[in-house]
Amino acid sequence: MRRLDRSIVSVMGIATVIALSGVSPAQARTAQPTPVQFDIPAGSLGPSIVRLGQQAGVVITVDPSLVRGHVNSAFHGSTSVAQAAARLLANTGLTLRQTGERIYVVERQARLVKTAAMASAPRMPTASPDSSPAPVSEAPRDEEIVVTAQRREERLQDVPISITVYSQEDLAKRNVAVASDLATYTPSLSVNQRYGPEKASFAIRGFNQSFNTAPTVGVYFAEVVGIRAQGSTTSGNSVGAGAFSDLENVQILKGPQGTLFGRNTTGGAILLTPRKPIRDFGGYVDATYGNFDQIRLNAALNLPLSDTFRVRISGERNSRDGYMKNHVPGSAKDFNDVNYAYGRLSIVGDLTPNLENYTIVHYSRSDTNGIASRTVSCARDVADGGTLVTTVGAPGYNGNTLLQTLSCRAQIARQTARGDGLYDVESAINASRAFLEQWQIVNTTTWQVGDNIKIKNIASYGELREKINLSIRSTNYVVPNFNGEVGFNFTKYINPAVRNPDGSEYIIPAGTPYLTTQNDNAGPGTYSAEQSTFTEELQLQGKSLDGRLNYVVGGYLEFSRPLGFSQGYGANSLSCTIVHDLACSNPLTTGSFFAPKVKTNFDNHGVFAQGTYKISEKLALTAGGRWTFDKIEGASEGTRFVPSIGPGSYIDPRTGVSIRRTCLDTVSYPGKVVQDTAACLTKRVARSNRPTWLINLEYKPNHDLLVYGKYARAYRQGGVNFNAVGFETWGPEQMESFEIGSKLNLSGGVRGYFNVAGFYNSLSDMQVTATLSPTLAAQLTGIQTTSANVNAANARSYGAEIDTSLLFFDRLRLTAGYTYLNTKIVKIASPAELTPQIAGTVFASIVPSGRPGTAFPDTPKHKLTVSANYDFPLSQSVGDVSIGATWTWTSKVVTNFAEPPFVDGIPIGITPAFSLVNVNLDWKGIGGSPIDASFFVYNLANKAVKLPNLTSYAASGGAAQIGLMPPRMYGLRLRYRFGS
């Protein structure tokens, strides 16, 4: 009923805005376009259309294959753009359609016969494109690239925002399959894929999403933000695997976008624009086969069911073996694999000539073995220059660390004996799984009320579910034979109080397996994240003051609700087969289970307005503001339990195992023994409401040059997480941003563009991750090192971005992007200053992840991308053949300032500078047929590139572990095109 009420509110909102606008449908029909003086000589149709666009000051996109061979008569006079185009396109079977403000496309006339009523009805411009040009053999001119960065369609070079745009052809050549692939080619964009590419989080200009904080980069599909979620690891707030298929383009907006896109866009936004159904029948089917047994199938079908109703169906299936090979029998044979399916249904209905309804339903399901890290080194003894203290009672001695280090050394010895490489691992986890499923429906209704008023309503509902069974440290530890005692003497080296029933010392038998930490949220009926999200946005877009003022006013509602508890089981220092079945033993006696059980409600509301006023033909001022209201409510019933038959124990009804359960919240419920998790209920709320704004001044001395300067304020909301008792909430952070830039079009012998931007950002109340280490007493109960978010720093960043694309003699295109980024934590609370916050908790110390004067983590100072693509001069009977290559270079990245840069020569706290080379060979229209072929290679030199660590070195018990980006990947893709 609540959802129905919201729909009614949406419809009432549209009616209210129409009434307030004071524009009736009758007035809209009588509105007349402004006439333009045209002087177009007779000649080839293509150049004449270009002249028409230039003389009218509009963008006209045309597929060269449509106008090839057509000529036009001379035309002189004053009339509208539409009427002038009709004269040029007479008897060609082509028509001009407006897709946005001052943006048009030439396309084939609809082939279906209109009824008499339709033929007599006036055709008003639609609010957004419902058609795309037919597949082309050459890319559109750079000055004709259309973007929606300001919630309306504009030329890329007319938008005062630093933007990188990828067409579907660009994505295919770069073999982009999931969102994390974009970071390889976009200098300002970085990615954190510690938990896998499908669960990646993004950073633009250095602003990172760390442990369970809100995103700094918003990811939007069809103008709707990704589904909210907050599980045990970073997930949600993005698009599902496969969503990058069948797109019109991807736009990466750099810098804060809070006015038009809301909170949590301090770094920027990523916009995915799917292809809309068009008025011609057609589609494609393609198949890819590559190494690691990759099989990828992709297809799309466009169906014009009538002149006013059209459908597009697309889908993708992609599977590939993992490149991290596992050597533990009974566990997964490999990790870092790919296995997803994706489908999309798009429907466009022209309800009236000026009212369009556009609906998208899309579904994604990824189900893999998850990821794994390789153990590369173990802690060394103090006598050898290391940190491991082996003398009982000596300062710094820890028996648990000693045991784990000995087990680590045994694993390294096995790896060495086999001659393992960097992509070989030992992970003893059973039933490892990373499952992510999400679906979403998006409905956009657009009413073009008149030439100057457009009303747009965007509503969506989606659901996300995630299961994960992850070994945090990817180990295969067994108890060693230490000092000839046929095992490990637990009494002597860890806890003198633990002995056998007869009083003798307790020795754990050599060869006994145990795990350090494992999260298992993949049991029956449990999800690590299970969330729904409803959004509603109403916009009024318009022009006034004789077209000098272009504005958008709107309101936004978002309600994200749990579909159930986000819950599961975690195991520390136990020996397990299936964790969620509690099929574990406790040979170390310190083992325990933890069972997080959380529900989170997210509410986000906002009102916004932004307008651009043309002070003169060359000078314009843009100003906008947004007020956002956020509320996060969290409820936890988390518990910790141990296998026990002692006092307070009971038989768990699901597994039949006898356990003793206590509350995770040891501050509110110290030592409380429970059977019903509801007895451990803890609630926390984080609220914030902040204004954000934008002021931009732009100067355009001519059609080919834009210079701008702007100031913006942005903020990222706080949050709630129950991972660390006493540190469940944190507050918002705020940013002031300053930017100047220019955009230059080039014409003549060399065509293209050259864009540059410089920026400075100041960040206050910065959210940083802090490491919390438990007391010794807490360690003996199974509590381990964890992390929390705290507002503990102020920071600044500045840098520059360059994006350019140049076309030489219509054959060779060179594209380059470079980002320089200088970040610095100006002030951060010291461990001593944070220590009062751990009073009364189970933690002995708190250490923030940064230090004054250090840069932001996971942020390269330099990043460069250079691409070249050459089209061979062959006849149409052969087809279009091109070859391309991309070279990327990334400077050193510090992944954790609290860790040593190297351990035994292996990079741990850093990712050293690296470069990658990717190549592609394309042959379109083979022999004049509708068949295309492509051969691609990723990471041509087969370089091993380190990923950020899955777990910190300090928390790993002396084990140094690394994750790795994919090795060389290559394959062949074939595509068959049919229809238009």
N, C-alpha and C positions, 0 to 999 in steps of 0.2 A: 504494500500500500504506500509506503514511504517513497518508493521509486516512482509510482504513478503520480503522487503528489508533486514530485520534482519535475516530471514531464509537463504537468499542467502549469506549473510555475514558469517553465521555459516558454510555453506557447503564449501565456499571458504577458511575459516579458517582451516578446516580439510585438504583440499588439500595442503595448504601452509605448514602446519606442516609436512605432509608426505614428501613433497619435501625437506624441510629443514633437515629431519631426515636422508636422504640419503639411506633409506632402501626401496627396491622395493618389491612387492609381490613375485617375483621370488626368491629374496634373502631370504625372509621369509620362503619359502617352502623348501629351502635347508638347513636352520639352523638345527644343530644337538644338542640334549640334552647332557649334561655332564654325562658320565657313572659313576655308583656307584658300589662298591664291596659289594655283598650281601652274607650272610651265614645264611640261614633259614632252620631249620630242618623240617622233616615231623611232622604233628600234626594237632590239631584243627585249623580251618581257622582263627577264630577271633584273637587268640594270634599271629598267624603268620603275620597277617596284621599289628598288632601293632609293631612287630619286624621290618617289612619292613619300616614302617614310622620312627622308631627310627634310623635304620641304614642309612637311606637316609636323615635324618634331616628334615623331612617334617611332616605335620599334615594330618592324614587320618581319616575322620569321617565315622563311619559305624553304622548302626542300628543293634544291636545284633540279632534281629529276622531274619535278612537276612542271616546271616552266621551260625546260630545255626544248628548243625548237619552236617556241611560240614567239610571235612578234605582236607589237601593238601599234595602233595609230596615235598620232600626236594628240595631246590634250592640253588645252589652255583654258583657264577660267577659275572662278571662285566658287567653291562648293565644299561639301563635307568630305572627310576621308573615305567614308563608305561609298559615296556616290562616285568619287574619283576612281576608286578601286574597281567599282562595277564597270566603268568605261574601259579601263585597261584590261579587265579579265573577261570581257564579253566574248562569247563563243569559244571559250577555252575549257569549259567544264569545271572551272575553279571559282572559289568564292573567298571573300575576306571575312574573318570572324574575330571580334574583339574578345580577348581573354583576360584583360586587366586594364588598369588605367594607362592609356597611351601605349598599349601593347596589343598587337594583332598577329594573326597567323593566316597564311594562305593555305587552303586545303581544297580537296575535291568536294564538289557539291554532293549533297546526300543523294544516294541512288534510289531511295524509296520514294514513291509517289505521295505527295502531300494531299490531304483532303482540301476541299474548297475553303473550308473554314480556316485551316492552317495557312493556306496560301494568302488569304486576305489579312491575316493577323500580323501586326507589326512585330518585328523581331528585335527585342531589346538586348543590349549587351549582357552577357552572363557575368557572374561575379568572379568566376575563376575558370581556368581552362577545362573544357570537357572533351578535348580532343588533342591529339598530338600529330605532328607531321608524320607522314609515312616514313618507314626506315630509310635512312639516307646513307649515301656512300661517302659523305664528307661531313665534318663537324660544322655546327653553326658558327657564324662569325662571332669573334669574341665580344663585339659590342652588342650582340643579340642574346647573350646569356641572360636568362630571366630568373630572378630570385624573389623570395617572399620574406626577407629578413625583417621588414617593417609591417608585416601582416597584410601586405598588398603586393601585387606583382609589379616589379620594376626592373630596369636594366641593372645588371651587376655593377656597372661603372657609374651608375647614378646614386648608389646607396652609400652613405657615409659610415660604413662599417667595414672592418677588415674581415673578408670572407674568402674561404676556399670552397670551390664548387666542383663536384664530380658528377658527370653524367653517367647513365647506365653503361655506356660503352667504356668510360674511364674505369668504372668499377670492375667490369669484366676483364679488361686488360691487366688490371692489378690483382685479379683473382680475389677480390674482397668478398668474403662469405659472412663474417660476423663483425660486429661493431669494432672489436679490438683491432681488426686488420687496418682500419683507417689510420691508426697512429703511425704505422710504418711510413706513410706517404705524406703526412701533414705535419710540417715542422712545429707548429704551436701546440699540437695535440700530443699528450702523453697518456699512457694507459697503465693501469695496475691490474694485472691478471694473475695475482697470486693464487686465486682459487679457480682459475680456468678462464678461457676466452669468453664463454657464454655468461660469465659472472663478472666481467671486467667493469671497472670504474674509470672515469676519465678526468684529466686535468688539462686545462688550457691556461697558458701563461703562468703555470706553476701552482695553481690552486687545486689542491688534492682533496679527494675524499678518503679519509682514513677510517679507522676501525668503527664501523656502524654509524658514522656521521652522515648527515644529509649530503646529497651530491653537490658538487660545485658546477657541474655542467648538466644542463637539462637536455634530455634526449626526447625528441618529438617525432611522432609518426602521424602524418596527415593532420598536423597542427595540434595533436593531443599528446600530453606528456606520458612517459612510460608508467606502467602500473607500479604503485607503491608496494614496497615490501621491506621487512627488516627481519632477517633470519640470523642464524648463528654465524654466517659469513656474509660478505658483501654480495648482494643480489637485488634484482628488481630495479625500478627506476630507469629501465632501458627498454629495448625492443628484443623480441625473441630471436633465436637463431633462424635464419632464412629470410628475415624481413628485408634484407638488402637485395632481394631478387625483384625483378620487374618494377624498377623505380624510374621516375622521371629524372630525379637528381638527388644528391645529398649536399646540403649546405652546412658548412662549419662556420659559425659566427663566433668571432673572437672578442673577448671583452664582455663586461657585464651587460645583460639583456633583461634586467629586472622590470623595466617599465611595461614592456609588451609581453614578456614571457614569465614574469613572476619571480618568486623567491628561488633560491638555490641555483642561480645562474650567474654567480659572481665570476666564474671563469669564462662562460659563454654558453652556447647552445648548439646542438646537432639536430638538423631538420631533415627528415626523410620524407620525400614527396613521392607517393606511389603513382604509377601510371593510371590515368582514368580511362574508362571505357570511351571509345571513339565511334564515329558513325560508319566505319568501314569494317567489313568482315576480315579477319586475319589473325595471325598469331605465329608462334614458333615452338619448336621442340629442340632442346639441345641435351647432349650427354657428354660427360667428362670422365675419362679414366686416367688415373695417375699412380705414382708410386705409393707405397704403403697401402696398396689395394684400394685407392680412393675411387668411389663411384658416385658421381653427382649427376642428377637428372633435374632438368628445369623446363618448364613449359608455361605457355600463356595462350589463352584463346579469347578473342574479342568478338562479341555477338551483338550486332545492332538489331534488336528485336522489332523496333519500329523507329520512326523518325524522332520520337520523343522518349524512347526507352532503350537503354543499351546496357550490356553486361560484360564484365571482364573477369575471367577466372585464371588464376595462376597458382603454381605450386612448385615446390622444390623438395628433393630427397638427397641427402648428402651423408655418406659414411666413409670413414677412413680409419685404418688401424692406428694405434697409438705409437708414438716414436720413442717413448720411454719403456724399454723392455724389462719385464720383471722376472727374477730368477728364483722366486719362492713358489714351490709346487703347491697347488691348491688355492692359490690366490689368482687375481687377474693376470692374464698373460702380458698385458701392456697397459700403459696409462697415457694421458694426453691424446686420447682418440677423439673422433668426431662421429656423431650419430644423431642426426636430427631430421625431422620432417616439418614442412611448412605449407600452409595453404591460405589462399585469399580469394574472397568473392567481393567484387565491386559492382555497384548498381547505380546508374544515373538515370533520373527521371525528370524530364522537363514538364513540370506540373502545369505551367502556363508559359507563354513566351518569355516571361521575365521572372519566373520562380523555379528554382532548381533544387532538387533533393538528391544528395549524394551519400550513399551508405557503403561502408566497408566493414566486412567481417574477416578477421584473420586469426590464425591459430598456429602455434609453434610448440613443438615437443622435442626436447633434447634429452637423451638418455645415454650416458657414457660411464666409463670406469673412473672418471675423475682424473686428478693430476697426482704426480709423485715427484719427489725431490731425490737427488743422489747424495748419499753421504760421502764426503770427500776427505774429511780429516777428523781427528779426535783430539781432545784436550791433552796437552803434554804435561809431564811432571814439572814441578818447580825447578828441580835439579837440572832439567833440560831446557830451561828458559821459558817454560810454560806457566800455567796458572793452577794446575792440579796439585793439591796438597794431599799426600798419601799417608801422613803420620797422624794417627788417631789422637785427637785432643789438641793438635797444633792449630794456631790461628788460621782461619780460612778453611779448615777441614770440613767436608760434608760427605758422609757415607753414601748417600744416594747418588751424588755426582760421581764418586769413585766407582760404584757398581755400573752406572750407565756408560762411563768412559771405558771400562774394561769390556763391556758388551760391544761398544762401538768399535774398539780395536779388533775384536774378533770378526766383526762384519767386514771391516776394511781388509783383513787378511784373506777372507773368502773371495772378495771382489778381486784382489790382486792375483790370487791363485788362478782364477778363471781368465784373467786378462781382460776384465771388463773395460768398456769405454765410458765416456761421459753420459751416454744415453742408456746405460744399464743400471738398474736399481734392485734393491731388495726391500720389498714392502710386504709384510706378513698379514696385511689386512684381509679379512674375508668378506665377500659380498660387497666390495667397494662399489660405490654408485654416486653419480651426480645427475640428478633428474630435475629438469626444469620445464614446466608446462605453463603456457599462458595463452589466453584468448582475449579478444577485444572487439567490440563493435563501436564504430564511429559513425555518427550521422551529422552531416552538414547541410543545413538549409540556407539558401541564399536568395534573397529577394532584391532585385535591381529595381528600386522604386522609381528611379528616374536617372537622368544623366549625372546627377549630383548626389544621390543618396543610395546607399546600399546597406542592407541589414543582413547580418550573418549570425546564425546560431549553430554552435558546435557542441554536441553532447556525446558522451562516451560512457561505456561501462565495460570493465574487464576484470578478469580473475587470474591470479598467479598461484601456482603450487610448486613447492620445491622439496625434494628429498635429497639428503646428502649423507653418505657414509664415508668419512674422510679420516685417514691417518695423518695427523698433523705433522708427524716427523718422519714418515715413510721409512720405518726401521724394521729390522728382523732380529731383535735382540733376544739372546739367550743368556742364561746365567753362566759365567765362566768358572773354570777350575782355578781358584786363586790361592796362591801360596801353598799348593799341594793339599788343600783341605777337602778335595773331591766336591767342590762347590764353592759357595760364597758364605762366609760366616757372618750371618746377619747380626747375631748378638755382639760380636767383637767389633764390627766395623760400622754398624748403623745404630742399633738400640740395645744397650745392655739389659734392658728390662724384658726383652722378648726372648723366651727360652722354651725348650720342649717341656711337656708335662712332667718329665722326670727331673727337671732342673738343669739338664745339660744344654749346651749352647745349640742354638738353632742354626743349622747349615742348610741353605737352599741347594738342592742337588744341581750339579753342573748339567747344562743342556736344557734346563727348564725355560720355556719361552715366556716372555712377558712383553707388554706394550707400554709405551710411555703415556701417550694421550691419543684417544680416538673419539671422534664425534660420530655418533650413529643416529641419524634422524630419518632412517629409511625403513623403519619397521612398519608393520601393518597399521593403517589408520593414523599414522603420525607424519607430520610435515615439519621441516625446519622453517618454512614460511608458507602461509596460506592466507591470502589477502584478496579483497575485492576493492576496486576503485571506481567511483562515479565522478565524472566531471561535467560541468555545464558552463559554457562561455557564450555570452551574448555581445555582439559588436554592432556599433553603428559607425559606418564609414561614409565620409562625405567630402564634398568640396563646396566652398562658398567664397564670397568676396571676389566674384568674377574669376574663380579658379585659382586665386592666389593662396588660399588656405586649404590645405588637405589634412583631414583629421580622422582619428578613430577614437571612439569612446566605448567603454565596455565594462562588464562585470564578470567575475569568475567565482565558481563554487567547486570545491573538491571535497568528497567524503570517502575516506578509505577505511574499510571495516574488516576485521578478521573473520574468516570463514570458519575458524576453529582455533584451538591453541597451536602456536608454533612450539613444538616440543620434540623431545627425543631423549637419547641417553648418551652420556659420555663416560669413558672409562679411563682411569688413571692407575698405572702401575699394577695392572691385572693381567692374567693370562686368559684370553678369550677366544672362542670360536665365533659366536654371533653375539655381539654386544646387546642388541635390542631384545634378545631372548634371555639375557642375563646368564648366558652359558659361559661362565667365567670361574676361574679359581683365583685364590689370593696368596700365591706363594711368597710374595714379599711382605705380607701382613700389613703393608701400608696402603694397599689398593682400596679404591672406592669408586662408586658411581656418582655422577651428578646428572640431574634430570631437569634441565630448564623447561619451563612451561609458561609461555607468555602470550598475552593478547595485547595488541596495540591499535589504538584508534588515531587516525590522522585527519584533522580538519584544516582546510586552507581556503580562505576567502579573500577576494581582492576586488577593488575598483580601480580603473585606470583610464587615462586619457593622454593622447599625444597628438600634436599637430605640427605641420610644417607650413610656415608662412613665407611667401616669396616677397622679400623686401623690394627686390628689383628682378630683372630678368637674369641677373648673374648672382645675386646674393639671397640666401634663404636662412631662416632661423627655425630650428626644431626644438620644441620643449615638450616634456612629458612627465607624468608622475603616476605613481601607484601606491596605494596603501594596502598592505597585506596583513591579514590576521591569521595566525597559526596557533594550533593547539594539538598537543600530542598527549594522549592518555595511555599509560601502560599499566598492566596488571600482571603480576608474577605469582605463580604457585610453585616456584622452583624448590627442589629438594636435593639432598645428598644422602646416599645410603650405602651400606656395606653388607656383604653376605654375613649373616649372623643367626645364631639360634639362642642368643643370650637374652637378657632382660630387654623388653621393649620391642623384640622382633616379632614378625608376623609373616604369614605365607602370602606372597604377592599373588593375587587372583589370576593375573594374566599368564605368568610364567611358572607358577608353582614353586618359586625359589623363596627360601626364608631370608628376610632382610630386616635391617633396622634403619629406619628413615628419620632424617632430621631436616630442618629448614635450611635452605641456602642463605637466607637473610639472617645471619648470625648476630646482627645488631638488634633487630626487632624481636627476634625469637632465639635468644642464645641457648643452645643445647636442647631445644624443644624437640621431643620425639613424637612423631605423628604417623598415622596410617593414611588419612585423607589429606591430599595435597592442599585442599582448600583451607586447611588450618594454617597454612604458611602464606596466606594472601598478603601481598605487598602492592600498594598502588603508588604511582608517581605521575606527576603532571608537569609538562613544560609548555609554557605559553609565551607568545611574543606577538607584537604588532609593530610594524615599522613602515615608514614611508621610504620609497626609493624614487629617484628622479633622474632625468637626463636633460641636458642643455647642449645643443649642437649648432654651430655656425658654419655654413658651407658657402664656398665661393666657386662659381663656375664661369670662368672667363670665356669659354667656348664649349662647343659640343664634346670636345675630346679631353678636357681637363677638369678635375674636381679637386678642390682643396678644402679640408674641414678640420675643425677642432672641437672637442667636446669634453664635458665634465659629467660624471655620473656617480650616483651613490647606489650601492647594492648591499644586500645582506644575505647571510645563510642562517637558517633557523637552528635552534638548539635541538636537543633530542633526549630520548629516554632509552636506557639499556641496563639490564639487570645482571650483566656479566660480572661486575665487581661491586660487592656490598659496600655501601657508603658513597659510591660514585655513580649512582644510577642516572643522574641528570646533568646536563650542561647547557649553557646559554648560547644565544646567537653570537655570530661575529659580524662585523661591519666593515665595509670597504669604501674608500674614496678613490675614484679612478679619473685620470686625465689622459687624453689621447689627441694626437694630431696625425693627419695622414693626407695622402694625395693619391689620385687615380688618374692614369694617363692612357688614352687610346692612341695607338699608332696605326697609321695608314700609309699607303704607297707601296714601295717595293717590299717592305717588311711590315706585316700587319700583326696586331696583337695588343697587349696591354702591359703596363708596368705600374704596380701598386705598392705603396710603402706606408707603414704606420709606425709611430713611436708612442710609447705609453709609460705612465708612472702610476703605481697603485700603493695605497697605504691601508694596512689591515690592522684593526684593533680587536681586542678580545679574541684572539686567534684560538681556534680549537686545535689542540695538540693531543697526541696519544702519549700516555704515561704507562710505564711498566711497574706493576705492583708485585712485590716479592713477599710471600707469606712468612710468618714467623716459623721457627723450628718446630714449635708445638703444632702449628697448623699443618706443616709438611708431614708430620707423622700421622695425621688424620687423612692424608690424601689430597689436601689443598695444594695447588700448584701455582706457579707464576701466571699472572693474567695481565690484561690491559684495560685501561679506562680512558675516557675523553675528559679533558679539563680545559677551561678557558684560562690560559696561562701565558700568553705571549702577545706581543705587537710585532708587526713585520712590515716590510716594504719590498716592492719589486719594480723593476723598470726594464725596458727592452725595446727591440725593434723587429719588425716583420717585413719581409719583401716577398711579393708574389708576382711572377711575370710569366707570360706566354707569348712566344713570337713565332710567326709563320713565315718561312723563307721560300720564295718562288713556288708557293702553293703546294710544296711537297714535304718540306722538313719543318716540323714543329718542335721547338725547344721550350720546355716548361721548367721553371725553377722556383723553389721556395726556401727561404732562410729565416730562422728566428734566433735572435740573441736575447737571452733572458738572464738577468742578474737579480737574484733573490737574496734576502737577508732577514734573519730573525733579529730584530733590533733589541728586544727585551724578552726574557723568558724567566719564569719563576724557577728558582733553584730547588733541588731536592729538600734542602733545609726549610725553605719557605713553604713548601707543600706538605711537609711532615705533619703539621697540626691536623691536616685533613684525614690522616689515617688513624687518629686516636680512636680507640674503641673498636677497631676493625681487626681482622685476622692478618693484617699486612704489617710487615716490619719496615718496608722502605717503599718510596715512590720516586721514580726517575723519569722526567719528561724526555721525549725522543729527540729533542733538539738542544742546542746550546747557543748562547748569544754570539752573534757574528757568523753563524753557520747558515747555509742556504736551505731552501725547502727540500725535503726528501723527494726522491723519484722525479727530479726536475733537471734535465740537461741544460747546460749553459748555452750550448750551440747545437743547432740541428739544421741540416741542409739536405734538400732533396732536388735532384736534377733528373729530368726525363727528356728523352729524344724519341721522336717517332717519324719515320720516313715512309712516304707513299710512293711506290714504284710507278713510273710512267708506262703503264701497260694499257692495251686496248680493252674496251668493254667486253669483248668476246672472251678475254682471259679472266677478267674479274679484277677486284681491287686487292692488291697485295701490299702489306706494310710490315715493317719491323720496328720494334721499340725496345727501349731499355730504361730502367730507372736505377739510379744510384742514390743511396741515402747514407748519411753519416751523422752519428749521434755522439756527442762528447760524453765524458765520464759522468755517471749518475751516482749520487750517494743515496742508497736505499734505506740506510738506518745509521744515524750519527752516533748511536749508542753502541755500535758494534765495531770491531776492528776492520779496517779496509781489507786486509788479507789475513788468512790463516794458512800457514804452511804453503804460501804462494798462491792459494786459491782465493779469488775475490769473494768476500762474504758481505761486508758492509757497503760495497760499491758494485756497480756494473761498469767495467772499463769501457772506454770509447770503442765504438764498433761501426762498421759499414756493411751494407748489404747491396747486392746487385740482383735485380730481377729483370728478366727479358721475356718478350712475347713476339710471336710471328703470326700474323693474321692474313687469311685469304678469304675475302668475301665475294660471294657470287661466283663460285668456282665454275669456269667455263660458261659464264652467263646463266648458270642455274641458281635456284634459291637456296643453295647449300653454302655454308660458311665453315671454315676450319681455323682453329687456333692452337698453337703450341706455346706453353708457358713454362717458365722456370722461376721458382722463388728461392732466394739465397743461393745463387749460382756457385759461389765459392765454398758453400757448405760450412759456414762459420758457426761455431758454437757460441751463442750469445746468452748470457746469464739473465734470468728473470729475478725480480725481487724475491727474497726468501719467504717461504711459507710460514716459517716460525723464526723467532729471533735466536741468534747465537747464544745470548745470555740465558734463554729459557730452554735450551736444547740439551742440557746436561753434558755439555762439552763436545757435542757433535756439530761439525760444520757441514751444512747442507746447501745445495743449490738446485734451483729449477732452471730449465733451459727453454729458449724459444725453438721453434721447429728447425730441423736441419734442412738440407736441400729437398725441395718438393717440386715435382714437374708432372706435366700431363698433357693430354690432347683433348680438345673440345670440338665437337661437331654440332652444327646448328642447321635445322631445316626451317625455312620461313615459308609461310603460305598466306594467301590473300594479299591485302594491301599493306 
